[in-house]
């Protein structure tokens, strides 16, 4: 039978999954991909073939108890019924925070789960949801290899200075430092740069991961040198509902003068800010674009987003000592022609020149001239998790055989 692995990416009310064949000496091959959404309420399940055609769909009403536990039980059952000569061999998980200890993917055991639970305070709105499927699958499929793959690990290559806050030493020793996120996405982009232009793989490249969550990463020789996210996934660029970089004094003001509780302040910064907060309309760039010509707040949110991207690119150019390439990726980066044009318009000083016709069709190269090049490259975080999971399994098997 063909061994397969499942890649899981869990949110508070959603569960994304992809299923990959693991053929000998070949890249993991996507077979199916799907989503459970509305977990805890009116849940909905859809699964598609790798080529995009719908394969199956199901809904549950809000009166049924259907959360992550039930979703994973349903997924296991569905896969057994449709295995088509396949056998589940491993499960790979996206885990947002690996702290200072995890610079590479790891095979999950009791001690790993305990260590990852200790990191919940560093990512309170993400880490618990990432860990829940691990616990569920350990109960339902005991003995099944599970691998944790970290969004922070890719940035462990950064220098001590790049990861340092100007805070007392004991705070850094307690884990207060810059970590960076979206590392699985940046890992994928770094792995394919040579396919687009061999010079990029050895050059100074800034990757713009622009989606509901957004950040930038400076790569040199394909390695992370600096990034805009820091201690938490709040830092850096404005995002769909997150504020991005903010004066810490604003938080004190919210607590002291506005009389918000810490939980209320956290909710404002994570869930009510960013594009949604500035526009007062939506966190969806498509919605804001549709209203920008008649709604000043929608336009202001878009303008702030582009301005901050351009400004932060400038800081990363300084960190790199120059720029050879710029890559747009993720939902907005891959699909929003106007955002790419606005960002590029603010980077003429760096030698970047937009190819408007190429930008309209999504590239892949969207720049002209002999200066730095600009590209649109779709990311694939799930493939990176599949690659890393397979690598951990092979390494573990090799150790057992030796």
MINUMAR-621721 format. One record per atom (N, C-alpha, C, O): x, y, z negated; residue in three letters. Coordinates in steps of 0.05 Angstrom, whole numbers, plus 5000, padded with zeros to 4 digits. Each point is the difference from the previous one (the first is absolute). Layout:
residues N
XYZAla...
This chain:
residues 402
501749765000Unk498350245000Unk501750255000Unk502350004990Unk496750215021Unk501550255001Unk499750154973Unk497850054991Unk504550014996Unk499950154975Unk499250295005Unk500950125020Unk497349994963Unk499250275003Unk500350144973Unk500149884979Unk500150395023Unk500050154975Unk497950225002Unk499450105022Unk499549974955Unk498150224998Unk501450254989Unk501549974980Unk498150265032Unk500950254989Unk497650154988Unk498050045014Unk502250034961Unk497950144986Unk500750284992Unk502350054990Unk495950145013Unk500450284993Unk497450094986Unk498050055014Unk502049964960Unk497650054984Unk499850284991Unk501950124991Unk495649995011Unk499450264989Unk497949974978Unk499349774993Unk499650454997Unk498149984978Unk497449865008Unk498949864984Unk500250195041Unk497549875009Unk500349885027Unk498149955014Unk504449994994Unk500549885026Unk502249804999Unk501649994981Unk498549835038Unk502149805003Unk500549965029Unk498449885015Unk503950224995Unk500949955027Unk501749755001Unk501549944981Unk498249905040Unk501649765003Unk500849955029Unk498550085018Unk503749794985Unk500849905027Unk501149724996Unk501249934979Unk498549905041Unk500949734999Unk502049965023Unk499450065023Unk502949834970Unk502249975019Unk500849715002Unk500249864980Unk500350055045Unk501349745004Unk503050034994Unk501250215007Unk500049594981Unk502950004996Unk501249775016Unk500549784990Unk500150285035Unk501249805017Unk503150014996Unk501150214994Unk500149565010Unk502949994996Unk501550195018Unk499450035024Unk502550114964Unk501950185015Unk498550215016Unk500950075022Unk496950034969Unk498450205014Unk498950204981Unk499749954976Unk499850295035Unk498850214984Unk497249914991Unk498649875015Unk500650194959Unk497349934992Unk498050115021Unk500250235009Unk497849604998Unk498150075022Unk497250044988Unk498949824988Unk500050425016Unk497450064990Unk497949835013Unk499949975025Unk498349914959Unk497849845010Unk497450144995Unk498450035019Unk501150054956Unk497450134993Unk500750234981Unk502050014986Unk496250185015Unk500250234981Unk497150084992Unk498249975015Unk501650134960Unk497350064991Unk500050184976Unk502050094990Unk495649954999Unk499550194979Unk497549934984Unk498049935011Unk502350094963Unk497750014982Unk499850294990Unk502050104989Unk495750025013Unk499750274990Unk497450014984Unk498249835002Unk501550384981Unk497750024983Unk500049804977Unk497849934990Unk504549975002Unk500149804979Unk499050134974Unk500750224993Unk497849624992Unk498750104976Unk497350125005Unk498550074981Unk500749965045Unk497450115007Unk498949845023Unk499749754999Unk499650395023Unk498949865024Unk502449925017Unk500950165017Unk500349614978Unk502449925013Unk499549915029Unk497949915007Unk504250135009Unk499849935029Unk502749885008Unk502150094992Unk497749695024Unk502449865009Unk500049995030Unk497949955013Unk504450104999Unk500349965029Unk502849895005Unk501950084987Unk498249745033Unk502649885008Unk500150005030Unk498049955013Unk504450114997Unk500450035029Unk502449835009Unk501849944985Unk498149985040Unk502349885013Unk502350215002Unk499450244998Unk503049675004Unk502350185003Unk499650195023Unk500850234999Unk497949685022Unk499650185024Unk497750204995Unk499550165018Unk499149824960Unk498050204993Unk497149925001Unk498350144989Unk501149645023Unk497249915003Unk498949914973Unk501449854986Unk496250235007Unk498749914975Unk499649705000Unk499249885020Unk501549994958Unk499749714997Unk497749934981Unk498549815006Unk501250344972Unk497949944981Unk499550254983Unk501750174999Unk495949844990Unk499250234984Unk497949914980Unk498449825005Unk501650314971Unk498049934980Unk499750234980Unk501950154996Unk495849874992Unk499450214980Unk498749884976Unk498749795002Unk501650344975Unk498849924975Unk498550254989Unk501150225002Unk496749744986Unk498550234989Unk501250094973Unk501549854988Unk497850395004Unk501350134977Unk499249864974Unk501350044979Unk496649795022Unk499249854976Unk501849764994Unk499849894978Unk501850035041Unk501749764996Unk502750094988Unk501050215006Unk500049624976Unk502750044989Unk502049925021Unk500649765003Unk500550435011Unk501949945021Unk502450194999Unk499950225011Unk502249704975Unk502450164997Unk502449865013Unk499649845018Unk502750234973Unk502449885012Unk500149704996Unk500949855017Unk498250064959Unk500049714995Unk498449855021Unk500849805011Unk496750304993Unk498249875019Unk501050035029Unk499749825016Unk501550414990Unk501150045027Unk502249805006Unk500149895022Unk501750074959Unk502249815005Unk499049715001Unk501149845015Unk496950104969Unk498849735001Unk498849965028Unk500249785012Unk498450424997Unk498749985027Unk502149985022Unk499749845018Unk502550314980Unk502149995020Unk501349735001Unk500549895021Unk500149994955Unk501249735000Unk498149805013Unk500949835016Unk496650194978Unk498049815011Unk499850045031Unk499949815015Unk500150454993Unk499850055029Unk502449895015Unk499749885021Unk502650164968Unk502549905013Unk500049695002Unk500849895020Unk498249984959Unk499949715001Unk498149905021Unk500549795013Unk497350354991Unk498149925020Unk500950065029Unk499149885019Unk502850314984Unk500850085026Unk503149965004Unk501250155016Unk499949664970Unk502949995000Unk501249915027Unk502350075005Unk496349795012Unk500949945027Unk502949905000Unk501650115015Unk498949694970Unk502749884999Unk502050164985Unk502449975003Unk496750214979Unk501850164984Unk499749934970Unk498049904991Unk504250164994Unk500049954972Unk501350234986Unk502250095007Unk496450014972Unk501150234986Unk502549934985Unk500149804985Unk502050365019Unk502649944989Unk500950214979Unk501749944983Unk497350305019Unk500950214982Unk498150255002Unk498550025019Unk501750154961Unk498550255000Unk501950234994Unk501649994981Unk498350215035Unk501650244996Unk498350234992Unk497850045010Unk503150124970Unk498450224989Unk501550275003Unk502450024995Unk496150185013Unk501050274997Unk499750094971Unk497849994989Unk504450094999Unk500150114973Unk501250275002Unk502350035009Unk496350184982Unk500950275004Unk502650054985Unk501850125012Unk498449804963Unk502350084984Unk501749774991Unk499049814987Unk503550205019Unk501949814991Unk502050104979Unk501749864990Unk497950405002Unk501750124980Unk502950005008Unk500749995023Unk501050014956Unk502950005005Unk501249725004Unk502249975010Unk496249834983Unk501149734999Unk499849855026Unk501649825006Unk496350255011Unk499549845024Unk500850155025Unk498550185009Unk503749745002Unk501050125025Unk499549825024Unk500850075022Unk497949714973Unk499449815022Unk497549844992Unk499350004976Unk499449865043Unk497749844993Unk500749774982Unk502349915000Unk495850004984Unk500649794980Unk497849795000Unk497650065005Unk503249704989Unk498149784995Unk498750044973Unk501450044980Unk495949965019Unk498650064976Unk500049774980Unk499549775008Unk501150284967Unk499749814978Unk499050164976Unk499450245002Unk500449634975Unk498950134976Unk501650254993Unk498850214994Unk503849775007Unk501750234992Unk499750235020Unk500150234992Unk499649715033Unk499650225020Unk497350144996Unk499950245001Unk498049614994Unk497450124995Unk500250184975Unk498950225001Unk502549694979Unk500250164975Unk501650265006Unk499350214990Unk502849775026Unk501650235007Unk498450205017Unk500350244996Unk498149665022Unk498450185017Unk497750134985Unk499350235005Unk499649634975Unk498050124983Unk501150234984Unk498650194994Unk503949794998Unk501350214985Unk500350265016Unk500450214989Unk499449765038Unk500350245017Unk497450145006Unk499950205014Unk497949694976Unk497350125005Unk500050304993Unk498850155015Unk502449944962Unk500050294994Unk501350175022Unk499450245001Unk502349655015Unk501350155022Unk498350035024Unk500450185017Unk497649654986Unk498150015023Unk497349904991Unk499049795009Unk499750364973Unk497649904987Unk497649975018Unk498249844994Unk501750305029Unk497849975018Unk500449805022Unk498349955016Unk504149944986Unk500749805021Unk500849734989Unk499049795008Unk502950214973Unk501249754991Unk498049804989Unk500249765007Unk497850324977Unk498249794989Unk498549865023Unk499549764998Unk499750385023Unk498649875022Unk501849825016Unk499149805010Unk503550284993Unk501949835013Unk500549734986Unk500449795012Unk499550234961Unk500649764984Unk497749814997Unk500449764995Unk497150355007Unk497749834996Unk499949755018Unk499549784991Unk501050255036Unk499949765017Unk502249804993Unk499649765004Unk502750344986Unk502149814992Unk499049834977Unk500349755001Unk498450374979Unk498949844978Unk497949815009Unk499949774992Unk498350335025Unk497849835009Unk501049765015Unk499249774996Unk502750285023Unk501149775016Unk501649814983Unk500149765006Unk501250344973Unk501449824982Unk498149814986Unk500749774994Unk496950335000Unk498049824987Unk498849815020Unk499749764995Unk499650345029Unk498549855019Unk501849815016Unk499149785008Unk503450304997Unk501849835015Unk502649974985Unk502150095009Unk497949784968Unk502449974984Unk502149845017Unk499449805013Unk503050304985Unk502249885016Unk500450125027Unk502149955012Unk496050214998Unk500350135026Unk502150224997Unk499750184983Unk502449825033Unk502050214999Unk498850285006Unk498650035020Unk501950164963Unk499150275004Unk502450194999Unk501749974982Unk498450225036Unk502350185001Unk499050294998Unk498150085014Unk503150074968Unk499450284997Unk502050175016Unk502449974998Unk496450205019Unk501650185018Unk499450294993Unk497750074997Unk504450094999Unk499750264987Unk500350235018Unk501750015018Unk496550194978Unk500250255015Unk502350174991Unk500950185015Unk500149784961Unk502350164990Unk502749885008Unk502050154999Unk498149605007Unk502649865003Unk501850135022Unk502450024997Unk496350065025Unk501650105023Unk501650254992Unk502150055013Unk497050094967Unk501450254993Unk502249964979Unk501250204991Unk499249565001Unk502149954979Unk502850065011Unk501950004984Unk498450045042Unk502650075012Unk500750294995Unk502350085006Unk495950084985Unk500650284996Unk502050054978Unk500349844981Unk501250385021Unk502050064981Unk498850074973Unk497750064998Unk504049934981Unk499150074974Unk499050294999Unk498050064987Unk503350125028Unk499250285000Unk497350035014Unk498350164991Unk501249695030Unk497550035015Unk497749904983Unk497750095004Unk502749744977Unk497849894984Unk499850134973Unk498349924983Unk503350285012Unk500250124973Unk498150244997Unk499850175017Unk498849844960Unk498650244991Unk501850154980Unk501649884987Unk498050395012Unk501650154981Unk498650004972Unk499050204990Unk500949564999Unk498749954974Unk502149874981Unk502149915009Unk497350094965Unk501849874981Unk500749715008Unk498349865010Unk504150074984Unk501049735008Unk498349784990Unk499649805014Unk499450224961Unk498449784989Unk497449965016Unk499049775000Unk500050435014Unk497749965016Unk500649845025Unk498549825008Unk503850245004Unk500849835023Unk500549724992Unk499249815014Unk502150154963Unk500549734990Unk497449854994Unk500049764999Unk497950404996Unk497449884996Unk498449965025Unk497749914999Unk503550155024Unk498749945026Unk498950245014Unk498749975021Unk501750274969Unk499050245013Unk502050095020Unk502050134993Unk497549815032Unk501850075023Unk498450005025Unk497649945000Unk503650135022Unk498749985026Unk500349715011Unk502149895000Unk495650005008Unk499949735010Unk499550005031Unk501449875015Unk496750294993Unk499249995028Unk498149775006Unk500149794987Unk498150245033Unk498049805006Unk499849975031Unk501650115014Unk496449744995Unk499749945028Unk502449855011Unk500550015025Unk501049864958Unk502549875009Unk499549785019Unk501749955017Unk496149904981Unk499449795019Unk499750115028Unk500849875020Unk497950364982Unk499750135026Unk502750095011Unk500649965024Unk500950174959Unk502750095010Unk501849775007Unk501650025019Unk498249764967Unk501549765006Unk499449915028Unk501849945016Unk495650064991Unk499249915027Unk501250195021Unk501149915020Unk498550354976Unk500950195020Unk503149975004Unk500950015022Unk500549974956Unk502949975002Unk500749755016Unk502050005014Unk496449794983Unk500749745014Unk499550015030Unk501149845015Unk497350364995Unk499450005028Unk501250255015Unk499550035024Unk501950144962Unk501050245012Unk501749945025Unk499850135020Unk501949664978Unk501849935022Unk498449915025Unk501050025022Unk496549884974Unk498449925023Unk499150255016Unk499549975024Unk500450264963Unk499150245014Unk502450165010Unk500050105023Unk502249924961Unk502450145008Unk502249904981Unk499950074977Unk502149785033Unk502149904983Unk501450214984Unk501049944978Unk499150315032Unk501350214985Unk498650074974Unk501250094981Unk496249875019Unk498450064976Unk500849824976Unk500150094978Unk500449665028Unk500649804979Unk502650084986Unk500449924977Unk501350235036Unk502650084988Unk500150304994Unk502150104993Unk495650035010Unk500050294998Unk498650104975Unk499549864981Unk499850405020Unk498750144978Unk497150045009Unk499450175017Unk498849684970Unk497250005008Unk498250064977Unk500449914978Unk497650265027Unk497950054980Unk497449875009Unk499150045023Unk499849804960Unk497549865006Unk497750134985Unk500250044975Unk497750035039Unk497750134988Unk497749794998Unk498749955020Unk500949944957Unk497849824995Unk497650174992Unk499850084977Unk498449975041Unk497850184996Unk497449865002Unk499149925021Unk499650044956Unk497449884998Unk498550124977Unk500550234992Unk497649624996Unk498750104976Unk502050044978Unk499850184984Unk502249645015Unk502550054985Unk502150095020Unk500149895022Unk501650304970Unk501950115019Unk502750054987Unk500150104977Unk502049845037Unk502750074990Unk501950005024Unk499349925022Unk503150184972Unk502250005020Unk502349854988Unk500449994976Unk501249895042Unk502549874992Unk502250065019Unk499749995024Unk502650084965Unk502450055015Unk501749745002Unk500849894979Unk499750025045Unk501549765005Unk502750075012Unk500250165018Unk501949724972Unk502650025013Unk501149715004Unk500349854981Unk500250085044Unk500849725006Unk497849814991Unk500649784992Unk496950305010Unk497749844992Unk499649964970Unk498449834992Unk503050334992Unk499949974971Unk498850254988Unk500550225009Unk497849754970Unk498850234987Unk502050174985Unk501549904983Unk498550365024Unk501850194987Unk498450194982Unk501050074978Unk496650005030Unk498350184984Unk497149965009Unk499549925022Unk498750154960Unk497149985007Unk498550214983Unk501050104980Unk496649965029Unk498550214988Unk498449914975Unk499650164982Unk499649595017Unk498749904976Unk502049954978Unk502349935006Unk496950104969Unk502049984979Unk499349794979Unk499949765005Unk499550344970Unk499349824978Unk497449865005Unk499749774992Unk498550365021Unk497449895005Unk499250045029Unk501450145015Unk496349754993Unk499050035027Unk498550275003Unk498650045020Unk501650134960Unk498850275002Unk501950205013Unk499050205011Unk503549754989Unk502050205007Unk500350045030Unk499149845016Unk502150394991Unk500650055028Unk497950145016Unk499150214992Unk500149675030Unk498050125018Unk497250004989Unk499349824984Unk499050385023Unk497249974995Unk498949765015Unk501049935022Unk497149934966Unk498949765012Unk497050025002Unk498950224998Unk499849555007Unk497150015003Unk498650114976Unk498450195002Unk502249704975Unk498850094975Unk502050074978Unk499350084978Unk503349885028Unk502150054981Unk501450275005Unk500250095023Unk500750044956Unk500950285002Unk502850035013Unk500550215012Unk501249594986Unk502750045009Unk501650154978Unk499050034978Unk503350075029Unk501850144981Unk498550234988Unk498750165014Unk501549874959Unk498650214986Unk501750084976Unk501449844988Unk498550425005Unk501450104976Unk498849854976Unk497650004996Unk504149884988Unk499149864976Unk498450184981Unk498449914985Unk502250355017Unk498550194983Unk497050005006Unk498450064982Unk500849875042Unk497249985007Unk498649794983Unk497750034992Unk503749755003Unk498949784984Unk499550104972Unk497949954988Unk504150205000Unk499650114973Unk497750195000Unk498550014980Unk501250155041Unk497850185001Unk497349865001Unk498150084986Unk501849705029Unk497549845001Unk499349894972Unk497749994993Unk504349934992Unk499549884974Unk499450214979Unk498149964984Unk503450265016Unk499750194978Unk497750205006Unk498450054982Unk501650075042Unk498150215006Unk497449905011Unk497950114993Unk502249695024Unk497649895012Unk498749784982Unk497849915005Unk503750014974Unk499049814980Unk499449735013Unk498249854990Unk503250075031Unk499749745012Unk501449794983Unk502150064988Unk496849715010Unk501449774988Unk502249915019Unk499850065024Unk502249794967Unk502049895018Unk498749845023Unk500950015023Unk497149844970Unk498649835020Unk498650175021Unk500049945023Unk498850284968Unk498650185019Unk502050145017Unk499650045024Unk502750054965Unk502150135016Unk501149805021Unk500550075023Unk499949684968Unk501049805019Unk498149965023Unk500849975023Unk496650024971Unk498049975020Unk500050235020Unk499849955024Unk500650294966Unk500150245018Unk502449975019Unk499750045024Unk502649894966Unk502449995016Unk500149775019Unk501050025023Unk497849754970Unk500149775017Unk497649985019Unk500249915023Unk497450184968Unk497649945014Unk498550245011Unk498249975017Unk502450284974Unk498450235008Unk501750225012Unk499050225004Unk503549725003Unk501850205011Unk500649955029Unk498449885014Unk504050204995Unk500849955028Unk498150125020Unk498950224996Unk500849655027Unk498250105021Unk497250044990Unk498650195007Unk500449624976Unk497350024989Unk499850254982Unk498050155003Unk503949894980Unk499850224981Unk500150275014Unk498550184993Unk503449855025Unk500350265014Unk497750065018Unk499050235001Unk500049575013Unk497850045019Unk497350014987Unk498250145009Unk501549714969Unk497449974988Unk498149845017Unk497649994994Unk503449885026Unk498349855019Unk500749715001Unk498249834995Unk504350105010Unk500749725006Unk503049964997Unk501550185003Unk499249574992Unk502849925002Unk500749885027Unk502349925004Unk495850075014Unk500449885026Unk500850225020Unk498550195006Unk503949785005Unk501050205019Unk498250035024Unk499750225011Unk499049564998Unk498250025023Unk497750184994Unk499250165017Unk499749824960Unk497850174992Unk500950294998Unk498550185009Unk503849874980Unk501050284997Unk500550125028Unk499550235004Unk501649615014Unk500550105027Unk497450085014Unk499950205014Unk498049654981Unk497550065013Unk498750254990Unk498350125013Unk502549974963Unk498850244988Unk501950244999Unk499150224992Unk503449745016Unk502050214995Unk499450265015Unk500850214991Unk497949775032Unk499550255016Unk497950184987Unk499850245006Unk498549644977Unk497850164988Unk500250014969Unk498550164988Unk503349695000Unk500249994971Unk502850074991Unk501949855006Unk498450384981Unk502750104993Unk501449824980Unk502449975001Unk496149904981Unk501249824980Unk501149755013Unk502149904992Unk496549995028Unk501049775015Unk502650075014Unk501949855000Unk498150385013Unk502550095014Unk502350044980Unk502349945005Unk497050184972Unk502150054979Unk501249744991Unk502549984996Unk495949815000Unk501149744991Unk501849895021Unk502249894994Unk497150125032Unk501649905021Unk502650165002Unk502249885003Unk497650384995Unk502450175003Unk502049954977Unk502449995004Unk496549974972Unk501749944977Unk501449735004Unk502449984994Unk496249825015Unk501149745005Unk502450025020Unk502149894994Unk497550245028Unk502150035020Unk502350174990Unk502449935005Unk497050284981Unk502150174989Unk501849854980Unk502550025001Unk496349824982Unk501549864980Unk501749785012Unk502249944992Unk496749935029Unk501649795014Unk502450135012Unk502349904997Unk497350325017Unk502350145013Unk502050094980Unk502449975004Unk496750154974Unk501850104980Unk501649784987Unk502450024996Unk496349754998Unk501449784988Unk501949865019Unk502149894992Unk497250115034Unk501949905020Unk502650164998Unk502249895003Unk497550374994Unk502450174998Unk501849914977Unk502450005003Unk496449934974Unk501649924977Unk501449735006Unk502349964991Unk496449875024Unk501249745006Unk502250025021Unk501949855000Unk497750355019Unk502250055019Unk502550094984Unk502249925007Unk497450244973Unk502350084983Unk501349764986Unk502449984999Unk495949844991Unk501049764986Unk501649825019Unk502049884992Unk497250125033Unk501449835020Unk502450145013Unk501749875011Unk498350404987Unk502150155014Unk499550025030Unk501850035016Unk495649974992Unk499250025028Unk497849805006Unk499149854982Unk500050155043Unk497949815007Unk500449915029Unk500650165018Unk499149584986Unk500149885027Unk497349915010Unk499649985024Unk498649974957Unk497449905009Unk497850054979Unk500650004976Unk497050025033Unk497650034983Unk498049795009Unk499449985024Unk499549874957Unk498049805006Unk497450064985Unk500050054976Unk497849955039Unk497350024988Unk498849724998Unk500149845019Unk498750094958Unk498849744997Unk497650024981Unk499650214988Unk499049575008Unk497649984983Unk497650145013Unk500350105022Unk497449894965Unk497550085013Unk500050265013Unk499350025024Unk501450204962Unk500150275012Unk502350025019Unk499850105022Unk502549804970Unk502450025016Unk499849875027Unk501150095020Unk497549684980Unk499849855025Unk497750105018Unk500149965024Unk497950164964Unk497550065015Unk499350295003Unk498450075018Unk502650114966Unk499250285001Unk501950165017Unk502150094991Unk497149965034Unk501750155019Unk500650284989Unk502250095002Unk495850044987Unk500350274991Unk501950034977Unk501650195000Unk498349634981Unk501950014977Unk502949985010Unk501850144991Unk498649675027Unk502849975011Unk500950265014Unk502250084997Unk496050045018Unk500750245015Unk500550234980Unk501950165004Unk496649864975Unk500450224980Unk502649974986Unk501550194995Unk499249564997Unk502549954987Unk502350065019Unk502050134992Unk497949775032Unk502150055019Unk500450305006Unk502250095004Unk495650064997Unk500250295005Unk501650144978Unk501250205006Unk498849694970Unk501550124979Unk502949904998Unk501450084981Unk499449755038Unk502749894998Unk501750075025Unk502049865005Unk497350345009Unk501650085023Unk502850094991Unk501949975015Unk498350134961Unk502650084989Unk501949764998Unk502450045000Unk496549724997Unk501749764998Unk500649875027Unk501349805001Unk497850335021Unk500549915026Unk498049805011Unk500449885021Unk497350094965Unk497949825009Unk498150155019Unk499050214994Unk500549675030Unk498350125020Unk497949795008Unk500549785008Unk497050314990Unk497749825005Unk499649955029Unk500050185017Unk499549574990Unk499049925026Unk496949974997Unk499149804990Unk499550415018Unk497150014995Unk498449775012Unk498249894988Unk502550045036Unk498649785014Unk500549734986Unk498249844997Unk504350124995Unk500749754986Unk498649994972Unk499149794991Unk500850444996Unk498650014974Unk497149935003Unk498849874983Unk499950235038Unk497149955004Unk499449705003Unk497949914991Unk503949945020Unk499649715004Unk501349834978Unk499949765001Unk501350374980Unk501149854977Unk502849905004Unk500849814987Unk500750315032Unk502849925004Unk500549745013Unk498549925018Unk503549934974Unk501350024974Unk501950234996Unk500150114978Unk501449985043Unk501650244996Unk498350255007Unk498750015021Unk501450194961Unk498350235005Unk501750265000Unk498950224995Unk503749755011Unk501750245001Unk501550005027Unk500149805014Unk500950444993Unk501650035024Unk502750124992Unk500550084978Unk501349925042Unk502550134996Unk502149814988Unk499549774995Unk502950355001Unk502349844991Unk500450024969Unk501849874990Unk496550284997Unk500250024971Unk498849764985Unk499849795012Unk499550254963Unk498849784985Unk497449905014Unk498650165012Unk500949594986Unk497649885013Unk497849964979Unk500549974976Unk497050035034Unk497749954983Unk498449775011Unk499849975024Unk499149874958Unk498749755008Unk497549954985Unk499650104977Unk498649745034Unk497749894987Unk500449704999Unk500049875021Unk500350024955Unk500549714997Unk498049894980Unk500150074976Unk498149755032Unk498149884981Unk501549844979Unk501849855006Unk497350184969Unk501249854978Unk498749734997Unk497849965011Unk503449864974Unk498849744995Unk501149904973Unk501849834998Unk497050274980Unk500849934973Unk499549704995Unk501649874986Unk496250025025Unk499449724995Unk502049825012Unk500749794988Unk500450275035Unk502049845012Unk502650004983Unk501349794997Unk499350444992Unk502350024982Unk499649814975Unk501949864992Unk495750154997Unk499449824977Unk500349715009Unk501049834985Unk498050105039Unk500249735010Unk503049925003Unk500849784993Unk500750405019Unk502949955003Unk501449964973Unk501549814997Unk497950364984Unk501349984974Unk499149754985Unk501649874987Unk495950065015Unk499049764987Unk501449765011Unk500949824986Unk499350165041Unk501349785012Unk502949984992Unk501149794994Unk500350455004Unk502850004993Unk500449904971Unk501949854995Unk496350234987Unk500249904972Unk499649704999Unk501449864986Unk496650045029Unk499549715000Unk502449855011Unk500849794989Unk500450305033Unk502349875011Unk502450004981Unk501549804998Unk498950434989Unk502250024981Unk499649814976Unk501849874991Unk495750125000Unk499449824977Unk500449715008Unk501149844985Unk498050085039Unk500349735010Unk503049935003Unk500849774994Unk500750435015Unk502949955004Unk501449954973Unk501849834998Unk497450324982Unk501249964973Unk499349734989Unk501649874987Unk495950055017Unk499249744990Unk501449775014Unk500649794988Unk500150255038Unk501349795015Unk503049984994Unk501249795005Unk499950434984Unk502950004996Unk500849874974Unk502349984993Unk
